[in-house]
Amino acid sequence: MDKKTPLYDIHVAAKGKIVSFAGYQLPVQYQGVMGEHQAVRKACGMFDVSHMGEIICKGPDALENLNYLLTNDYCNMADGQARYSPMCNEHGGVVDDLIVYKVRDDCYFLVVNAANKDKDFAWMQKHAFGDVVFTDISDSVAQIALQGPKAEQILQKLVEKEKIPQKYYTGRFDAVVKGFRCIISRTGYTGEYGYEFYMSSEDAKAFWEMLLEAGNEEGLVPCGLGARDTLRLEAGMPLYGHEMNDEITPLETGLGSFVKMSKKNFLGKEALVKKGEPDVSRVGIKITGRGIAREHMPVYAGEQKIGETTSGTYCPYLEYAVAMALVSKEYSKAGTALQVEIRGRKVEAMVVDLPFYKCQK
Amino acid sequence: MNCPNDLRYTNSHEWVRQDGDSVLVGITDFAQDALGDLVFVNLPEVGDEVEVGEVFADVESVKAVSDIYSPVTGVVKEINEELIENPEKINVDPYGAWLIRVEKVTETEDCMTPDQYREFLENQE
């Protein structure tokens, strides 16, 4: 039985097309993916991302636990700072990818993928050591994302400018927006300027309506999972279960900069060292022929199969189809001509630099 | 859901219109709405043979691809080339944006009347 987020009734009332996603009933779209995608690129969109999991890691040994569990290095962080990391298994594959915020020295706030939440929590508890407690607070927390070039302008109507985090990957844990206590984070999954808010589940509906009303003049629209996926793909952002999974290592999928091999030890390090330099790499592919690549489509260089797509879509803003793929390293240079087999047809394509789209601001 | 009275409908949500001695085939309002914003249409070529119940085209929205089944057996006389550049026309005007015109029709599927199709849609929900 799927769960509902605290905003479910609002989605239904707004004629959102509800689908099952990661164990939740969520809107895949309201008016249409194209319009919602464009709104985020040109004005502003908002998303219910309450399905995401939130875990608190607390205790004197919190930092050491995170540095062992995760591949990134969590030393030298300021309070409020956020840092992305893959979390590896013993074989170097990825259990999940997550964002960790430092609340204070002995307390961290972790945001994980909905579909992996239970697996992640069990994994963290299994490997915990010393004086640390992991607490899953997902059910009491709602999350709303406000994304787009107008996001700052909209938020400034509701909060004093000094209280809004300016720097990318920082958050304010003491924020109050029109009486609602929340976390404001300068993050997102669209490649656009914007924020993510975490608040108590009970406040979610009123918070959503407040934001929507505040952004009315700026053209703020609610957006569904469909646009969330096309936006992240256009921005070249990896998604768990596509660009990485229990078997694909972070090095293979181009997340090497989030893997600090200089750390003394972390889960998966031994396996990653043993595997050495990966022979595949994640590339961006522009479809130059006619067709739209989706995930798990074979990629060829002439007669030779050199890899497989991991995600693919038509990009509403760029107005062409793109895909990400894991291919043999020798074919990973931008400009390399390839073919993607789309439903039995080989369609011309080309390796291009990631991200496909980069925001100006 | 809009279902014009002069058309016949299949249970895979195509419509058929008799137009002189050939027939036009398209997808219904229900189909375009379920698919969402269409961004790609793959049509057969003029002269191709189509067959009742066989796939003759596919349409893709941002998120999904869907096969289109032929309600008739015959020969493709014309394709709606405008849709190749502007597939969103199907979303805007599903009953104007025909996909193919078929001639030499030798067999036609036992299609539904508008009333039957409306009832069929109701039972789908």
Interface residues (C-beta under 8 A of the other chain):
Chain A: K17 V28 Q29 G32 V33 M34 G35 H37 G226 D229 T230 R290 G291 I292 R294 T313 Y314 P316 A321 R343
Chain B: G36 D37 V39 F40 N42 D58 E60 S61 V62 K63 V65 E88
